[in-house]
C-alpha cells in the first residue's frame, strides 16, 4: 500500500511564518510560565526552520553541472 503525497496549498515558508506569528501572539496573552516559554520556543524554531529553508533554496547551493 502506497501513501499519496500531500499537496499543500501554501508554501512551507509561509506556513512557518504563520506558525511563528501565531505562537508569539498567543504568548503575549499569557503570564510568564511553562506554556508561554514553550510557545516562544516554537516561534524561534519556526523562524529558524524558515531561515534554513531560505538557505537551502538559495541559488548558491546548486549542484555542479
Buried (B, 14 or more C-beta within 10 A) or exposed (E): EEEEEEEEEEEEBEBBBEBBEBBBEBBEEBEEEEEBEEBBEBBEBBBEBBEEBEEEEEEEEEEEE
